[in-house]
Amino acid sequence: MKSLRDAIKNLCDQYAIRRTDDPDAVITSLKKELDKRYKKSPIRDFIKDLTFKRNKIVISVTHPAVIQEMEGMKERIIKAVNDDLGEKLLLDIVFKIVPS
């Protein structure tokens, strides 16, 4: 039996409806923004995982220097993602260090 979430996702895919509250849309928008800002930078290699939960994204990184670099750009990244989605869905970015 399909879950309600899967059924809604299938309908949105079938009719090409873009849901702004879809976690995949928020993560895709963030990835696009990170590619713009850090395309030629080795920072992208240290980012391991992105998870969206309750209006915040948790970025798992393998090196603390990446957190320092991205912490300064955090507000601009949040604004750019929200502008791309057309709605204020992303409120915070949290960083977590994970083993490589």
NORRA-V840743 format. One line per field, one symbol per residue. ss: DSSP state (H for helix, E for strand, - for the rest). phi: phi as a letter, one per 20 degrees, with the letter a starting at -180 (. if undefined). burial: # if it has 9 or more other C-alpha atoms within 8 Angstrom, else .. Layout:
ss->???
phi->???
burial->???
This chain:
ss->---HHHHHHHHHHH--------HHHHHHHHHHHHHHHH----HHHHEEEEEEE--EEEEEE--HHHHHHHH--HHHHHHHHHHHH------EEEEEE---
phi->.eefffffffffffdleeefefgfffffffffffffecfeefggfeedbccdblmbdddecdbfffffffffegfffffffffffnbededbcddcecfe
burial->......#....#.......#....###.##..###..#.....#.###.#.#..########...##......#..##.####.#...##..#.#.#...
